[in-house]
Amino acid sequence: PVVRADGLFLAFIAPTEGGTVVLRHAPASVRTGALLSGMGLLLCVVGVWMTRRDGPDLRAAVRNDERRNHTRNERSATGSSTAWSVATLSVLLLVGVTIGISWRLDVGEWSAERERSSLPAAAVRAWTGEAGAAFSAGAWDGAARLLRAAAARTPGSAEIYYRLGLVEQRGDHPAAARAAFEQALAVDPNFEPARQALREMKSRL
């Protein structure tokens, strides 16, 4: 199993019995995309072969009968155009399916985990953790600085703005605390802890 190390990195626990550990990155979308791409290439080859197959018949018709040649020529052109159209539409369809499956696998299902595993997200977790330690130690300014950095990375987190408001309150900065609580509500109007904190601040005025 892969675990997080030092907030920013991924690691694994070495087996106690020793040996060799092999790490392999093999998303299913790569295999699916390769398969669909191969099918698309095969369809292109079939389409080209179908258009070239009419060539000898057309030349024989030209030698035998000019009138038949005219008819065959029209049919051959129509058949070639149809074959190329079918091949092109098939390739476009396969490309669309490949993109859809890749999006589903790489983005649709894994986007949340990928976001949680990103370096900015790991940095935010590290900063909020350090801010909690600074808050417990009474270092209000240091905790506020760390939380402001975390909020700048994740402006859509009402929780971080709420924590910042609590730190600013402890640091005797009521205006900054009020602004942080209001920002938390701007991000999430249903974030009740921030609303309650604002009520308490107003009741003390």
N, C-alpha and C positions, 0 to 999 in steps of 0.2 A: 504493500500500500504506500502511496505517495502522501507525504505530510508536509505541512508548512514549517519553515525554519527561519528564525530571526525576523519574522514579519514580512520579509520581501522575497524569500526564496522557497523553492520546492526541494524536498529531500526525501530520503527513504532510510529506514532503519536497517542497518547491515545485519544479515543473518548471523546468529551466534555461532553456527557451525562453520562459518567461513564459506569460501567458494567465490563464484563469479556472479555478479548481478548484471543483467542485460536490460537496458531501457529501450523500448521501441514505441515510436509514435506512428500509429497507423489508423487514421480516421477512416470510417467506413465510406465517407463521401468520395475519397480518392479512388477506391476500388469501383464504386458505383459509376463514377464519372468515366473511368477508363473503359468499363464495359459498354456504357452507352456511346462513348466516342468511337469505339471499335465497331459497334453496330451501325453508326452513322457512316463511317468510312466504307463499310461493306455495302451499304445501300448506294453510296456514290459510285462504287465500282460496278455494281449491277446496272445502275442507270446508264453509265457510259457504255457498258457492253451491249445493252439493249439498243442504244442509238447506233452503234457501229455495226450491229448485226444486220441492219437493213441495207448496208452499203453494197454488198455483192448483188443482192436482188435488184437494187435500183440500177446498177450498171448493166445487168443483163436485160432489164426492161428497156434501157436506152438502145441497146444493140438490136433487139428484136422488133420493137414497135414503138414509133414515136408517140403514138396516141396513148398506148398503155404506159409509156414512160411518163407522160404528163399526169395520168391518174395516179400512178405509183408515187410520183414525186410529191403530189399533194398529200397522199396518205402517209408517206414517209416523214414529211415535214410535220404533219399533225402528230404522228406517233412519237417522233423525236421530241417535239415540244411537250407532249404529254409526259413522256418518260422523264425529261428534265424537270418538269414541274413537280411530278411525284417525288423524285429524288430530292429536290430542293425543299419541298414541304416536309419530307420525312426528316431531313437533317435539321431543319429549323425546329421541328417538334422535339427531336431528341435533345437538341441543345437546350430548349426550354425546360424539358423534363430534368435534364442534368442540373441546370441552374436551380430549379425548384427543389430537387432533392438535396443538393449541396447546401442551399439556404436553410432548409429544414434541419439538416443534421448539424451544420457548422454554426448557424446563427439562431435558428428558431429554438432548438432544444438546448444549445450550449451557451447561449449568449449570457444568461445570468451567471453561470459558473465561470465563464471566461472573464466577465466583469469582476467577479469576486476574486479571481486569481490574478488580475492585472496588477502591475506595479503601482499605479496611482491608488487603487483600492487598498493594496497592502500598506502603502504609506499612510493612508487615512486611518487605517486600523492602528498602526503604530503610533501615530500622533495622538489619537484619542486615548489610547492606552497610557501613553506618557502623561497626557493631560489629567487623566484620572489619578495617577500617582502624584502629580504636582498638586492637584486639588487636595488630596489627602494630607499632603505635607504642608499645606497652607501657602503654597507658592502661587497666589492667584494670578499674578501678571504672566508668569510662565505658562500656566494652564490656559489662560485666555489666548496667548500668542499661538500655542499649538492648536487650539480649537479654531482660531481664525484661519490658520493655514489649512486645516482639514475642511472647513466650510468653503474655502475658495476652490478646493478640489471637487467637492460634492455639494454644489449649491442647492441641490434638490433634496437635501436631508434636513427635515425639520428637527430631528433628534439632536443633531450637532448644534444647531442654532439654540435649541432649548438648553443644552448643557452650557453653551457659551453664556447664555443669560444667567444661569445659576452662578457661574464663576464670576461674572461681572458684579452680580449682587454681593457676593462674598468679598469682592475686592472694593466694595463701596463705590461702584460706578453705576448709579441707578439709571442714568440716561442710556448708557451703553447696554445695560441689562434689558431695559424696555425695548430698545431697538432690536435686540437679538430675539426676544420673545415675539415681537411683532413680525419679524422676518420668518420665524418658525411658522406662525399662523398664515403668512402669505404663501409659504410653500405648501402647507397642509392646513386648510381652515378647520379641519376636524381634530387637530392635535390638541386635545383637552389639557394636558399638563401646562402648555404654554399659556393657554387662556386662563387657567386657574392662577398661574403665577402673576399674570397681569392684574387679575382681580385683587389679589393680595397686595400688590404694589399700590393700587388705587385706594384700597381700604386703609393703608397706613398713611396716606397723604392728609 
